[in-house]
Amino acid sequence: MRSLRLGVVDSGVPEAQSRADEIESLIERGTKKLERRYKELFNSVRDGLFQIDLKGNFIIFNPAFTEILGLDTKELLEGGIQVLQDRIPNKEITAVLAEVMDTGELRDKLVLFRRPDGSERWIVASLGTFRDKIGRARGYEGIIRDATERVTYEKRLEALHRHAHELVFVSSLQEIADTTLKITGGVLGFPRGDFSIIEDGMVRPISIKGINIDNNKDLPVDGLGVTVRAFRTREPQLVRDTRKDRDYLPAYINGETTSLSELVVPVIIDGEVEAVINLESEEVDAFTPQDIRLLDTFADHVASAISRLKKMKKLRESEAKFRTLLEESMDAVTVIVGTRIVYANRQMAELHGLKDPSNFIGREAMEFVAPEDRDMIRERALSRQRGEDIDRRYEFRILRHDGSTLDVETFVSLIEYEGQPASLSFVRSMAERKRMEKELREHTERLEYLVEKRTSELQEAERMAAIGELAAMVGHDLRNPLTGIIGATYFLKKKYASTNDLDADKMLDIIERNVEYSNKIVNDLLDYSKKIQPELFRMNLRGIVGDALESIEIPENIVIDQTKLGRMEAEVDPQMMKRVLINMLTNAVDTMPSGGRIRIECREEGAKKTMLISDTGKGIPENVLELIWTPLFTTKAKGMGFGLSICKKLVECQGGSISVESTEGKGTTFTISLPR
């Protein structure tokens, strides 16, 4: 740097010249001091600083620049910027050059750099133009930063989330413990450790891998041990050198070597430590702050898996009612810094109907929330930032790629991401839960219907039982006086048989017919009130029909059509069938006071044999049709209303069934079906 000279008026006085020389000397010494401090700062900064001319030759660079790239000074000065370009993948260098040519600068560009020793570094580079005093571009100056640790952390975090998905499918606490050690070994690279649960006042390991802790397996929660300390403090515990920690209890590797460093993270559920994850290493200071963050994040996955197991246990105990609470695992994950998404996994993309998780990166989280829920989500986020104690699990609706919404629930944890506070969110669809809730409602409605139906059936059964008791009582009470009347009528007929008193004979015949009708009612009452046991015989139904017709009086104006009766045999109780037919035919005659036709026919239909009795009477009204089988229901001027109900009972006790079809003004058809 050229020396600065101040113009001083020559007064001709030697003292003035001496003062000017002194000032100039001070300025020169100050300038050199500033140059030294600038050079010291330039050489000591950890980021790589450089300048290149417009031809790509290096003008200047600091030691950190060569250290990050692993290149020597001579190689850079001789090869220029081409040396760097040769060690960056073609696709990335093309993108870098295109951005510089387009904008004249480069901002925080992440590139992969292959060092001469074969190692790789992820580098974040920024570049801008520098100009001379009159504004002409002289070259480029920039800064590079080694982002390998950050990228490695992100990749390990992504791998950890991806492998943590395995916890979704475990079905026991032991499986959670074994899977935890498998993941911490495979993803974090620490294959030795144990997983302990807190049980009966003890820290009790249930899965151990690569170490021997037989001498200090179960540890009291008020005793020694780094795992015990993690339980008491509820904080991760990092022991860089176990020989200097008074709480450390030896863990042996390969049966001989003592572990020299240890990392323990508590698994916290609802504010309580439920388990601890312990990692051991035979090297001193083997664990980094990055390992602590990763293991602490993974502990949230483990906590979620244990919570899920507890809920599933409650659901099983509560059977169908609580099965509606069964939820899919929270396997969709995002990391949000501020309001922007910096990480999303494949399951989150699938949940939103997207193919690639990169569609989320850098975008506002609220873009993926249904508009009606955005204010609620913002308020929750602000509450967390203010340190308020709010529920970390809640429900909202996401906005999918196709514009539809989906009900989800989320569990949010606060983590540190690249030195900044961030939200780690686990999201799961509630579609299955909603479906199960709908099924439960439908099942409940079905149960209510069945209860009402069963209650009605029980009430009907009680009514029928009461009718049966009444029928038995009345039947027995009427039988004795009827027997007396029959005897007295017989005596009177004998006594006055020789008198030829026609009026007396007529009156006695009336008495006798009414007694027979009353006796029929009594028999109906008694039959309805008792259990009927049929005696089945193979019978020709035509013969039973003939016996029934002989037992009733058919008016001359009614025609009996038996042309389709045929000859058909069935296993029946002949007396019961005769009685059924008598009732059926009597009812048919009663419906045709002005005459008509009764048709009797038999059919064989598959596995059933049927007999049809049809009349051309007035028919049965539709509102009465379903009541005709009910005891004590009748539309006749006389009778108890047991006729058809007795018929139904007699047919069903033989393994058959009876049904009716009727049209008002045209007639009625009764169908008796009998098993083959």
Beta strands, then each sheet from edge to edge (+ up, - down):
strand 1: 48-53
strand 2: 58-61
strand 3: 106-114
strand 4: 120-131
strand 5: 137-146
strand 6: 193-199
strand 7: 202-209
strand 8: 219-220
strand 9: 237-239
strand 10: 252-253
strand 11: 257-258
strand 12: 261-269
strand 13: 272-281
strand 14: 332-337
strand 15: 340-344
strand 16: 393-399
strand 17: 405-417
strand 18: 420-429
strand 19: 537-540
strand 20: 558-561
strand 21: 569-572
strand 22: 596-605
strand 23: 608-615
strand 24: 657-663
strand 25: 667-675
sheet 1: 2+ 1- 5+ 4- 3+
sheet 2: 8+ 7- 6+ 13- 12+ 9-
sheet 3: 10+ 11-
sheet 4: 15+ 14- 18+ 17- 16+
sheet 5: 19+ 21-
sheet 6: 20+ 22+ 23- 25+ 24-
end
